[in-house]
Amino acid sequence: MPIVTIQITREGSGDGRDSVTEQEKAELIKGASELLLRVLHKPLVSTFVVIQEVPLENWGWGGLPALEFRRQHPDGLK
């Protein structure tokens, strides 16, 4: 019985949105489940998918909180 955990940032996927939509989450669940079916032959009914939304203030990279990193590196990781 596979358990897949998907962590995403709680920023939404469009302007003015602060979370991922139910439709987007449904697509993530479907896609992850179908991947395990295709690659490992795990039945859809035995695959569990957990989506965790991480608040923006609870993650970072480059030794900085996410918002500070973005301020210092407006072009991202280029």
Residue pairs with C-beta under 8 A, 6 or more apart in sequence:
1 46
1 47
1 48
2 36
2 40
2 42
2 46
2 47
2 48
3 47
3 48
3 49
3 50
4 32
4 33
4 36
4 47
4 48
4 49
4 50
5 49
5 50
5 51
5 52
6 28
6 32
6 49
6 50
6 51
6 52
7 51
7 52
7 53
7 54
8 20
8 28
8 51
8 52
8 53
8 54
9 53
9 54
9 56
9 59
9 66
10 18
10 19
10 20
10 53
10 54
10 55
10 56
11 17
11 18
11 19
11 56
12 18
12 19
12 20
13 20
13 21
13 24
19 53
20 28
20 51
20 53
25 51
28 49
28 51
29 49
29 51
32 47
32 49
33 44
33 47
33 49
34 44
36 42
36 47
37 43
37 44
37 47
56 66
56 67
57 65
57 66
57 67
59 65
59 66
60 66
60 68
60 69
61 69
62 69
62 73
64 72
